[in-house]
Amino acid sequence: MKFPTRPFALLLSAALGLSALPAKAWHDEGHRIVARVADRFLTDKTRAELRRILGSTDVPGSLATAAIYLDDHKPMLAQQQPGSTTWHYDDLEICGEQRTPSFCQNGACASAAINRHIAMLADPANHDGIKLQALRYVSHIIGDIQQPLHASDNHDQGGNAIRLNPVFESYGFYDNLHSLWDGYWVKKALRVSKLKEADYADALATRYQAKAGDWSKGSVQDWIQESHKLAETVTYGKLPGFACGAAPSKDKLTLDKDYLALGDELVPEQLFKGGVRLANVLNDALGK
């Protein structure tokens, strides 16, 4: 297949809202799927609390909308909530020593932001306006951390600086590693399955039901470490020419079909994990 020339590619990627703009983990489709998976594992008490906080009887749809709020209002939130642009990830080093304080100054990282807003959501003294905002943050960032490049870094902006010979298909255009993992496999799964997001979430819940209990366990830090390990062994580990200590290539990488097949199984699992983990957090915070 002949790829578009660079000027056209830039225009196309900008039009599609992909690599020309700041990356959005899982894109809106993925975050809405995570929220709709979560809905299938909520207790009745949690669901009732969410109806009140969201101001809607449509908990699945309203939770899915809440889950994309942090991306949709990023410029506004950057002014209102200084540091919020870095709440989407934990930059754990793929190679060498983990230096948590260096990437989480003043709590401006995913792990700290999740735990901070879970506490706000669970506090009975907080009014529903505060809880709604906390819910928006929690539902989004728990989805974010399931994307391996939101839990890892190799001094390359979480893979944004790793340039690719474009992966250009009917479900998107991707010319850096981070944008590929954010969007390629989510859009591919929806296109190939021919399912709407709600139906795809149902399919995931059916497919992975037996693993829901095990995958919902653990702490926020455990989940980030798990995603980090996936980045280490798969996202970076299977990348052509990758080795710790090796100078990053200045050339664009070409990903073969074996690499592109890696996410076909991994990404649906990560979306489902995000859903059951979000449900577990919401049930603990609101369902008691």
C-alpha positions in Angstrom: 0.0 0.0 0.0 1.3 3.5 -0.9 1.3 5.8 2.1 0.3 9.5 1.7 3.0 12.0 1.3 4.0 13.9 4.5 2.1 17.2 3.9 -1.1 15.3 3.2 -0.4 13.0 6.1 -0.1 15.9 8.5 -3.4 17.3 7.3 -5.1 14.0 7.6 -3.8 13.2 11.1 -4.9 16.7 12.2 -8.4 16.1 10.7 -8.7 12.8 12.4 -7.5 14.2 15.7 -4.7 11.6 16.0 -1.0 12.1 16.1 -0.9 15.8 15.2 -2.6 16.5 18.5 -1.7 15.6 22.1 -2.3 11.9 22.6 -5.5 10.7 24.3 -5.2 7.2 25.8 -7.7 4.9 24.1 -9.3 7.9 22.5 -12.9 8.6 23.4 -14.1 5.3 22.1 -11.9 3.3 24.5 -12.8 5.4 27.5 -16.5 5.0 26.8 -16.0 1.3 26.5 -14.2 1.1 29.8 -17.1 3.0 31.5 -19.7 0.7 29.9 -17.8 -2.4 31.0 -17.7 -0.9 34.5 -21.5 -0.4 34.5 -22.0 -4.2 34.2 -20.2 -4.7 37.6 -21.7 -2.0 39.7 -23.8 -2.8 42.8 -27.4 -1.5 43.1 -26.2 0.9 45.9 -23.4 2.3 43.7 -25.8 2.6 40.7 -28.2 4.6 42.9 -25.5 6.9 44.1 -24.3 7.5 40.6 -27.8 8.4 39.4 -27.9 11.1 42.0 -24.3 12.4 41.3 -24.7 12.3 37.6 -28.2 13.7 37.7 -29.4 11.1 35.2 -31.1 7.7 35.2 -28.9 6.7 32.2 -26.0 5.6 34.3 -24.2 3.8 31.4 -24.4 6.7 29.0 -23.7 9.4 31.6 -20.7 7.5 33.1 -19.3 7.1 29.5 -19.7 10.8 29.0 -18.0 11.5 32.4 -15.1 9.3 31.4 -14.0 11.6 28.5 -14.4 14.9 30.3 -10.7 15.1 31.3 -9.6 14.9 27.6 -12.5 17.0 26.3 -11.8 19.9 28.6 -8.0 19.7 28.9 -7.1 23.3 28.1 -9.7 24.7 30.6 -8.7 22.2 33.3 -5.0 23.1 32.8 -5.9 26.6 34.0 -8.3 25.6 36.7 -6.3 22.6 38.0 -2.6 23.3 37.5 -0.7 20.1 36.8 -3.8 18.3 35.5 -2.2 17.8 32.1 0.2 15.2 33.7 -2.5 13.3 35.6 -2.9 11.0 32.7 0.3 9.0 33.2 3.1 7.8 35.5 6.4 8.1 33.7 8.1 5.0 35.2 11.4 4.4 33.5 11.5 1.3 31.2 15.3 1.1 31.7 17.2 1.8 34.9 16.1 3.0 38.3 12.5 4.1 39.0 12.5 7.8 40.1 9.0 8.3 41.3 9.5 11.8 42.9 10.9 13.1 39.6 7.7 12.5 37.6 5.2 13.1 40.4 6.0 16.5 41.7 3.2 17.8 43.9 1.0 14.8 43.1 0.8 15.7 39.4 0.7 12.1 38.1 -1.9 9.4 37.5 -1.4 7.3 40.6 -1.6 10.3 43.0 -4.5 11.9 41.1 -6.5 8.7 41.2 -6.1 8.1 44.9 -6.7 11.8 45.7 -10.0 11.8 43.8 -11.2 8.4 45.1 -10.9 9.9 48.6 -12.9 12.9 47.5 -15.6 10.7 45.9 -15.9 8.6 49.0 -16.0 11.5 51.5 -19.7 11.8 52.7 -19.0 15.5 53.6 -18.4 16.4 49.9 -21.4 17.7 48.0 -22.4 16.1 44.7 -20.7 18.8 42.6 -17.3 17.8 44.1 -18.1 14.2 43.7 -19.1 14.6 40.1 -15.8 16.2 39.2 -13.9 13.5 41.2 -15.9 10.8 39.3 -14.9 12.4 36.0 -11.3 12.2 36.9 -11.3 8.8 38.4 -13.3 7.2 35.6 -10.9 8.7 33.0 -7.5 8.1 34.6 -8.2 4.5 35.6 -8.8 3.9 31.9 -5.6 5.8 31.1 -3.3 3.7 33.2 -4.3 0.4 31.4 -2.5 1.8 28.3 1.1 0.6 28.8 2.6 3.8 27.5 0.8 5.7 30.2 2.8 3.8 32.8 6.2 3.9 31.2 8.8 6.1 29.5 12.2 5.8 27.9 13.0 9.6 27.7 10.8 9.6 24.6 7.6 11.3 25.8 6.0 7.9 26.5 6.7 6.8 22.9 5.5 10.0 21.3 9.0 10.6 20.0 9.3 7.2 18.5 8.4 7.9 14.8 6.9 5.2 12.7 6.5 4.8 9.0 2.8 5.5 9.2 0.3 2.7 9.9 -2.5 3.9 7.7 -5.7 1.9 7.6 -9.5 2.5 7.4 -9.5 3.0 11.1 -6.9 5.7 11.5 -3.4 7.1 10.7 -0.7 6.6 13.2 2.9 7.9 12.9 4.3 7.5 16.4 4.3 4.7 18.9 2.1 6.4 21.5 -0.7 7.3 19.1 -0.6 3.7 17.8 -1.3 2.2 21.2 -3.8 4.9 22.0 -6.0 4.4 19.1 -5.2 1.7 16.5 -6.5 -1.4 18.2 -9.5 0.2 19.8 -10.7 1.5 16.4 -9.7 -1.8 14.7 -11.7 -3.9 17.2 -14.9 -1.8 16.7 -14.5 -1.8 12.9 -13.7 -5.6 12.6 -16.4 -6.6 15.1 -19.0 -4.2 13.5 -20.3 -3.6 17.0 -21.3 -0.3 18.6 -19.4 0.6 21.8 -22.1 -0.6 24.2 -22.4 -3.9 22.3 -18.6 -4.3 22.2 -18.5 -3.7 26.0 -21.1 -6.5 26.4 -19.0 -8.7 24.3 -15.9 -8.0 26.4 -17.9 -8.7 29.6 -19.0 -12.1 28.2 -15.6 -13.0 26.9 -13.7 -12.2 30.1 -16.3 -12.8 32.7 -14.4 -15.6 34.4 -11.4 -13.3 34.9 -13.3 -10.3 36.3 -12.7 -11.2 40.0 -9.0 -11.6 39.6 -8.5 -8.6 37.4 -10.4 -6.3 39.6 -8.1 -7.0 42.6 -5.1 -4.9 43.7 -4.3 -1.3 44.2 -3.8 1.6 41.8 -0.1 1.1 42.1 -0.4 -2.6 41.3 -2.3 -1.8 38.1 0.3 0.7 37.0 3.1 -1.7 37.7 1.2 -4.3 35.6 0.9 -1.9 32.7 4.5 -1.0 33.1 5.5 -4.6 32.8 3.5 -4.9 29.6 5.3 -1.9 28.2 8.6 -3.6 29.2 7.9 -6.9 27.6 5.6 -6.0 24.7 5.1 -2.3 23.8 8.9 -1.5 24.0 10.2 -5.1 24.4 8.9 -6.3 21.0 9.8 -3.1 19.2 12.3 -3.5 16.3 15.8 -2.7 17.5 14.8 -1.9 21.1 17.4 -2.5 23.8 18.0 -0.8 27.1 21.1 1.4 26.8 20.9 1.5 23.0 20.6 4.9 21.5 17.1 5.5 20.1 16.9 5.3 16.4 16.6 8.6 14.5 15.0 6.8 11.6 11.3 5.9 11.4 10.5 2.4 12.4 8.5 0.0 10.3 6.3 -2.3 12.3 5.7 -5.7 10.9 2.5 -7.7 11.0 3.7 -9.7 14.1 4.0 -6.5 16.1 0.7 -5.2 14.9 -0.9 -8.5 15.9 0.3 -8.0 19.5 -2.5 -5.6 20.5 -5.3 -7.7 19.0 -5.5 -9.6 22.3 -3.8 -7.3 24.7 -5.9 -4.2 24.1 -9.3 -5.7 24.6 -8.0 -7.3 27.8 -6.7 -3.9 29.0 -10.1 -2.2 28.3 -11.9 -4.9 30.2 -9.5 -4.6 33.1 -10.1 -0.9 33.2 -13.8 -1.5 33.4 -13.8 -4.0 36.2 -11.2 -2.0 38.2 -13.3 1.2 37.8 -16.3 -0.7 39.0 -14.4 -2.0 42.0 -13.2 1.5 42.9 -16.8 3.0 42.6 -18.3 0.1 44.6 -15.8 0.7 47.4 -16.3 4.5 47.3 -20.0 4.7 46.9 -21.6 1.3 47.5 -21.1 0.9 51.2 
